[in-house]
Structure formats: C-alpha cells, structure tokens
Amino acid sequence: FDRSIDLLVSRLRQRLLDDAREPAYIKTVRSEGYVFSLPVEILGAEQ
C-alpha cells in the first residue's frame, strides 16, 4: 500500500475542511481505502 495516497487524501480533507475523525466528505474504510460519503452526480451526462 502506498502511503502517498494517505498524504493526498489528508491534503484534500484539509482543503475541504473535512475532519478525519468525523468525516463529512471522505470516509476511511478500514483495510480497504477511502470512499466519498456524499452522492456523486455526473453533470452533463445523457440518461
């Protein structure tokens, strides 16, 4: 596992003002990685 991903997620959380202990945007999934915790909408996509 590459620790640089952890560093990048940490920087992203700082910019989003997201607290790792009580995340609003990016949650840590133990032994798996990270997941966005809000719905993601693709803009301009044809349905």
PyMOL Python script that loads the backbone (N, CA, C, O; Angstrom):
from pymol import cmd

cmd.read_pdbstr("""\
ATOM      1  N   PHE A   1       0.849  -1.186   0.000  1.00  0.00           N
ATOM      2  CA  PHE A   1       0.000   0.000   0.000  1.00  0.00           C
ATOM      3  C   PHE A   1       0.881   1.230   0.000  1.00  0.00           C
ATOM      4  O   PHE A   1       1.865   1.304   0.735  1.00  0.00           O
ATOM      5  N   ASP A   2       0.528   2.172  -0.810  1.00  0.00           N
ATOM      6  CA  ASP A   2       1.340   3.372  -0.974  1.00  0.00           C
ATOM      7  C   ASP A   2       0.858   4.473  -0.028  1.00  0.00           C
ATOM      8  O   ASP A   2      -0.287   4.918  -0.109  1.00  0.00           O
ATOM      9  N   ARG A   3       1.733   4.900   0.855  1.00  0.00           N
ATOM     10  CA  ARG A   3       1.380   5.932   1.837  1.00  0.00           C
ATOM     11  C   ARG A   3       1.142   7.295   1.185  1.00  0.00           C
ATOM     12  O   ARG A   3       0.569   8.182   1.817  1.00  0.00           O
ATOM     13  N   SER A   4       1.570   7.478  -0.063  1.00  0.00           N
ATOM     14  CA  SER A   4       1.346   8.765  -0.721  1.00  0.00           C
ATOM     15  C   SER A   4      -0.144   9.025  -0.917  1.00  0.00           C
ATOM     16  O   SER A   4      -0.563  10.181  -0.958  1.00  0.00           O
ATOM     17  N   ILE A   5      -0.946   7.980  -1.037  1.00  0.00           N
ATOM     18  CA  ILE A   5      -2.398   8.145  -1.146  1.00  0.00           C
ATOM     19  C   ILE A   5      -2.937   8.750   0.147  1.00  0.00           C
ATOM     20  O   ILE A   5      -3.785   9.642   0.114  1.00  0.00           O
ATOM     21  N   ASP A   6      -2.443   8.263   1.286  1.00  0.00           N
ATOM     22  CA  ASP A   6      -2.862   8.816   2.576  1.00  0.00           C
ATOM     23  C   ASP A   6      -2.551  10.304   2.658  1.00  0.00           C
ATOM     24  O   ASP A   6      -3.367  11.090   3.138  1.00  0.00           O
ATOM     25  N   LEU A   7      -1.378  10.684   2.191  1.00  0.00           N
ATOM     26  CA  LEU A   7      -0.976  12.088   2.209  1.00  0.00           C
ATOM     27  C   LEU A   7      -1.885  12.926   1.312  1.00  0.00           C
ATOM     28  O   LEU A   7      -2.308  14.015   1.702  1.00  0.00           O
ATOM     29  N   LEU A   8      -2.183  12.433   0.131  1.00  0.00           N
ATOM     30  CA  LEU A   8      -3.055  13.169  -0.788  1.00  0.00           C
ATOM     31  C   LEU A   8      -4.470  13.306  -0.234  1.00  0.00           C
ATOM     32  O   LEU A   8      -5.083  14.365  -0.367  1.00  0.00           O
ATOM     33  N   VAL A   9      -4.990  12.258   0.378  1.00  0.00           N
ATOM     34  CA  VAL A   9      -6.325  12.328   0.983  1.00  0.00           C
ATOM     35  C   VAL A   9      -6.313  13.316   2.148  1.00  0.00           C
ATOM     36  O   VAL A   9      -7.272  14.063   2.338  1.00  0.00           O
ATOM     37  N   SER A  10      -5.243  13.322   2.919  1.00  0.00           N
ATOM     38  CA  SER A  10      -5.112  14.270   4.023  1.00  0.00           C
ATOM     39  C   SER A  10      -5.138  15.710   3.512  1.00  0.00           C
ATOM     40  O   SER A  10      -5.805  16.566   4.094  1.00  0.00           O
ATOM     41  N   ARG A  11      -4.426  15.974   2.442  1.00  0.00           N
ATOM     42  CA  ARG A  11      -4.407  17.321   1.851  1.00  0.00           C
ATOM     43  C   ARG A  11      -5.781  17.698   1.306  1.00  0.00           C
ATOM     44  O   ARG A  11      -6.226  18.836   1.462  1.00  0.00           O
ATOM     45  N   LEU A  12      -6.445  16.751   0.672  1.00  0.00           N
ATOM     46  CA  LEU A  12      -7.782  17.006   0.149  1.00  0.00           C
ATOM     47  C   LEU A  12      -8.753  17.309   1.281  1.00  0.00           C
ATOM     48  O   LEU A  12      -9.577  18.217   1.165  1.00  0.00           O
ATOM     49  N   ARG A  13      -8.664  16.558   2.373  1.00  0.00           N
ATOM     50  CA  ARG A  13      -9.521  16.818   3.538  1.00  0.00           C
ATOM     51  C   ARG A  13      -9.267  18.216   4.099  1.00  0.00           C
ATOM     52  O   ARG A  13     -10.209  18.903   4.496  1.00  0.00           O
ATOM     53  N   GLN A  14      -8.016  18.638   4.136  1.00  0.00           N
ATOM     54  CA  GLN A  14      -7.698  19.983   4.625  1.00  0.00           C
ATOM     55  C   GLN A  14      -8.370  21.039   3.761  1.00  0.00           C
ATOM     56  O   GLN A  14      -8.929  22.005   4.280  1.00  0.00           O
ATOM     57  N   ARG A  15      -8.318  20.862   2.470  1.00  0.00           N
ATOM     58  CA  ARG A  15      -8.918  21.844   1.555  1.00  0.00           C
ATOM     59  C   ARG A  15     -10.436  21.859   1.649  1.00  0.00           C
ATOM     60  O   ARG A  15     -11.067  22.900   1.462  1.00  0.00           O
ATOM     61  N   LEU A  16     -11.020  20.699   1.938  1.00  0.00           N
ATOM     62  CA  LEU A  16     -12.476  20.597   2.077  1.00  0.00           C
ATOM     63  C   LEU A  16     -12.946  20.924   3.493  1.00  0.00           C
ATOM     64  O   LEU A  16     -14.146  20.933   3.768  1.00  0.00           O
ATOM     65  N   LEU A  17     -11.992  21.194   4.392  1.00  0.00           N
ATOM     66  CA  LEU A  17     -12.286  21.413   5.815  1.00  0.00           C
ATOM     67  C   LEU A  17     -13.023  20.211   6.398  1.00  0.00           C
ATOM     68  O   LEU A  17     -13.968  20.362   7.173  1.00  0.00           O
ATOM     69  N   ASP A  18     -12.582  19.033   6.017  1.00  0.00           N
ATOM     70  CA  ASP A  18     -13.181  17.770   6.453  1.00  0.00           C
ATOM     71  C   ASP A  18     -12.337  17.183   7.581  1.00  0.00           C
ATOM     72  O   ASP A  18     -11.115  17.101   7.460  1.00  0.00           O
ATOM     73  N   ASP A  19     -12.973  16.779   8.665  1.00  0.00           N
ATOM     74  CA  ASP A  19     -12.289  16.213   9.827  1.00  0.00           C
ATOM     75  C   ASP A  19     -12.232  14.697   9.688  1.00  0.00           C
ATOM     76  O   ASP A  19     -13.271  14.055   9.539  1.00  0.00           O
ATOM     77  N   ALA A  20     -11.050  14.121   9.733  1.00  0.00           N
ATOM     78  CA  ALA A  20     -10.892  12.670   9.574  1.00  0.00           C
ATOM     79  C   ALA A  20     -11.592  11.894  10.683  1.00  0.00           C
ATOM     80  O   ALA A  20     -12.002  10.752  10.474  1.00  0.00           O
ATOM     81  N   ARG A  21     -11.733  12.501  11.860  1.00  0.00           N
ATOM     82  CA  ARG A  21     -12.394  11.811  12.980  1.00  0.00           C
ATOM     83  C   ARG A  21     -13.906  11.782  12.814  1.00  0.00           C
ATOM     84  O   ARG A  21     -14.563  10.839  13.257  1.00  0.00           O
ATOM     85  N   GLU A  22     -14.465  12.817  12.173  1.00  0.00           N
ATOM     86  CA  GLU A  22     -15.897  12.880  11.881  1.00  0.00           C
ATOM     87  C   GLU A  22     -16.062  13.374  10.445  1.00  0.00           C
ATOM     88  O   GLU A  22     -16.462  14.517  10.227  1.00  0.00           O
ATOM     89  N   PRO A  23     -15.760  12.531   9.476  1.00  0.00           N
ATOM     90  CA  PRO A  23     -15.734  12.972   8.083  1.00  0.00           C
ATOM     91  C   PRO A  23     -17.120  13.265   7.510  1.00  0.00           C
ATOM     92  O   PRO A  23     -18.084  12.543   7.766  1.00  0.00           O
ATOM     93  N   ALA A  24     -17.192  14.331   6.737  1.00  0.00           N
ATOM     94  CA  ALA A  24     -18.423  14.677   6.038  1.00  0.00           C
ATOM     95  C   ALA A  24     -18.340  14.301   4.562  1.00  0.00           C
ATOM     96  O   ALA A  24     -19.365  14.056   3.926  1.00  0.00           O
ATOM     97  N   TYR A  25     -17.127  14.256   4.014  1.00  0.00           N
ATOM     98  CA  TYR A  25     -16.957  14.048   2.579  1.00  0.00           C
ATOM     99  C   TYR A  25     -16.225  12.757   2.219  1.00  0.00           C
ATOM    100  O   TYR A  25     -16.641  12.039   1.310  1.00  0.00           O
ATOM    101  N   ILE A  26     -15.143  12.464   2.926  1.00  0.00           N
ATOM    102  CA  ILE A  26     -14.312  11.302   2.590  1.00  0.00           C
ATOM    103  C   ILE A  26     -14.187  10.421   3.821  1.00  0.00           C
ATOM    104  O   ILE A  26     -13.629  10.840   4.836  1.00  0.00           O
ATOM    105  N   LYS A  27     -14.699   9.214   3.734  1.00  0.00           N
ATOM    106  CA  LYS A  27     -14.611   8.275   4.854  1.00  0.00           C
ATOM    107  C   LYS A  27     -13.512   7.253   4.597  1.00  0.00           C
ATOM    108  O   LYS A  27     -13.257   6.868   3.455  1.00  0.00           O
ATOM    109  N   THR A  28     -12.869   6.821   5.672  1.00  0.00           N
ATOM    110  CA  THR A  28     -11.854   5.781   5.601  1.00  0.00           C
ATOM    111  C   THR A  28     -12.521   4.438   5.830  1.00  0.00           C
ATOM    112  O   THR A  28     -13.233   4.251   6.817  1.00  0.00           O
ATOM    113  N   VAL A  29     -12.290   3.500   4.917  1.00  0.00           N
ATOM    114  CA  VAL A  29     -12.803   2.137   5.052  1.00  0.00           C
ATOM    115  C   VAL A  29     -11.616   1.277   5.454  1.00  0.00           C
ATOM    116  O   VAL A  29     -10.701   1.054   4.662  1.00  0.00           O
ATOM    117  N   ARG A  30     -11.639   0.805   6.673  1.00  0.00           N
ATOM    118  CA  ARG A  30     -10.508   0.069   7.239  1.00  0.00           C
ATOM    119  C   ARG A  30     -10.106  -1.118   6.363  1.00  0.00           C
ATOM    120  O   ARG A  30     -10.956  -1.903   5.944  1.00  0.00           O
ATOM    121  N   SER A  31      -8.840  -1.240   6.097  1.00  0.00           N
ATOM    122  CA  SER A  31      -8.243  -2.309   5.279  1.00  0.00           C
ATOM    123  C   SER A  31      -8.691  -2.276   3.823  1.00  0.00           C
ATOM    124  O   SER A  31      -8.420  -3.216   3.076  1.00  0.00           O
ATOM    125  N   GLU A  32      -9.370  -1.212   3.409  1.00  0.00           N
ATOM    126  CA  GLU A  32      -9.844  -1.105   2.023  1.00  0.00           C
ATOM    127  C   GLU A  32      -9.334   0.162   1.343  1.00  0.00           C
ATOM    128  O   GLU A  32      -8.714   0.098   0.281  1.00  0.00           O
ATOM    129  N   GLY A  33      -9.598   1.310   1.961  1.00  0.00           N
ATOM    130  CA  GLY A  33      -9.206   2.570   1.343  1.00  0.00           C
ATOM    131  C   GLY A  33     -10.136   3.696   1.744  1.00  0.00           C
ATOM    132  O   GLY A  33     -10.435   3.871   2.925  1.00  0.00           O
ATOM    133  N   TYR A  34     -10.593   4.458   0.767  1.00  0.00           N
ATOM    134  CA  TYR A  34     -11.415   5.635   1.022  1.00  0.00           C
ATOM    135  C   TYR A  34     -12.654   5.593   0.145  1.00  0.00           C
ATOM    136  O   TYR A  34     -12.672   4.951  -0.906  1.00  0.00           O
ATOM    137  N   VAL A  35     -13.704   6.299   0.603  1.00  0.00           N
ATOM    138  CA  VAL A  35     -14.941   6.375  -0.169  1.00  0.00           C
ATOM    139  C   VAL A  35     -15.553   7.761   0.050  1.00  0.00           C
ATOM    140  O   VAL A  35     -15.513   8.298   1.157  1.00  0.00           O
ATOM    141  N   PHE A  36     -16.121   8.335  -1.023  1.00  0.00           N
ATOM    142  CA  PHE A  36     -16.860   9.583  -0.872  1.00  0.00           C
ATOM    143  C   PHE A  36     -18.151   9.269  -0.142  1.00  0.00           C
ATOM    144  O   PHE A  36     -18.822   8.290  -0.467  1.00  0.00           O
ATOM    145  N   SER A  37     -18.508  10.081   0.838  1.00  0.00           N
ATOM    146  CA  SER A  37     -19.681   9.789   1.647  1.00  0.00           C
ATOM    147  C   SER A  37     -20.905  10.597   1.234  1.00  0.00           C
ATOM    148  O   SER A  37     -21.947  10.521   1.886  1.00  0.00           O
ATOM    149  N   LEU A  38     -20.788  11.363   0.165  1.00  0.00           N
ATOM    150  CA  LEU A  38     -21.924  12.099  -0.380  1.00  0.00           C
ATOM    151  C   LEU A  38     -22.251  11.547  -1.759  1.00  0.00           C
ATOM    152  O   LEU A  38     -21.378  11.000  -2.434  1.00  0.00           O
ATOM    153  N   PRO A  39     -23.502  11.686  -2.181  1.00  0.00           N
ATOM    154  CA  PRO A  39     -23.834  11.224  -3.534  1.00  0.00           C
ATOM    155  C   PRO A  39     -23.014  11.986  -4.581  1.00  0.00           C
ATOM    156  O   PRO A  39     -22.763  13.183  -4.441  1.00  0.00           O
ATOM    157  N   VAL A  40     -22.610  11.283  -5.610  1.00  0.00           N
ATOM    158  CA  VAL A  40     -21.849  11.883  -6.702  1.00  0.00           C
ATOM    159  C   VAL A  40     -22.762  11.977  -7.914  1.00  0.00           C
ATOM    160  O   VAL A  40     -23.394  10.996  -8.307  1.00  0.00           O
ATOM    161  N   GLU A  41     -22.823  13.162  -8.500  1.00  0.00           N
ATOM    162  CA  GLU A  41     -23.665  13.379  -9.670  1.00  0.00           C
ATOM    163  C   GLU A  41     -22.777  13.773 -10.841  1.00  0.00           C
ATOM    164  O   GLU A  41     -21.947  14.674 -10.718  1.00  0.00           O
ATOM    165  N   ILE A  42     -22.947  13.105 -11.967  1.00  0.00           N
ATOM    166  CA  ILE A  42     -22.185  13.428 -13.168  1.00  0.00           C
ATOM    167  C   ILE A  42     -22.974  14.474 -13.944  1.00  0.00           C
ATOM    168  O   ILE A  42     -24.087  14.210 -14.400  1.00  0.00           O
ATOM    169  N   LEU A  43     -22.400  15.648 -14.091  1.00  0.00           N
ATOM    170  CA  LEU A  43     -23.076  16.743 -14.781  1.00  0.00           C
ATOM    171  C   LEU A  43     -22.912  16.615 -16.283  1.00  0.00           C
ATOM    172  O   LEU A  43     -21.836  16.278 -16.776  1.00  0.00           O
ATOM    173  N   GLY A  44     -23.979  16.882 -16.999  1.00  0.00           N
ATOM    174  CA  GLY A  44     -23.929  16.866 -18.444  1.00  0.00           C
ATOM    175  C   GLY A  44     -24.007  15.486 -19.063  1.00  0.00           C
ATOM    176  O   GLY A  44     -23.866  15.348 -20.278  1.00  0.00           O
ATOM    177  N   ALA A  45     -24.226  14.470 -18.262  1.00  0.00           N
ATOM    178  CA  ALA A  45     -24.318  13.106 -18.790  1.00  0.00           C
ATOM    179  C   ALA A  45     -25.708  12.871 -19.367  1.00  0.00           C
ATOM    180  O   ALA A  45     -26.713  13.288 -18.792  1.00  0.00           O
ATOM    181  N   GLU A  46     -25.747  12.201 -20.506  1.00  0.00           N
ATOM    182  CA  GLU A  46     -27.036  11.846 -21.102  1.00  0.00           C
ATOM    183  C   GLU A  46     -27.587  10.619 -20.409  1.00  0.00           C
ATOM    184  O   GLU A  46     -26.846   9.692 -20.080  1.00  0.00           O
ATOM    185  N   GLN A  47     -28.891  10.619 -20.190  1.00  0.00           N
ATOM    186  CA  GLN A  47     -29.508   9.491 -19.489  1.00  0.00           C
ATOM    187  C   GLN A  47     -30.340   8.665 -20.415  1.00  0.00           C
ATOM    188  O   GLN A  47     -30.934   7.673 -19.993  1.00  0.00           O
TER     189      GLN A  47
END
""", "prot")
cmd.dss("prot")
cmd.show_as("cartoon", "prot")
cmd.util.cbc("prot")
cmd.orient("prot")
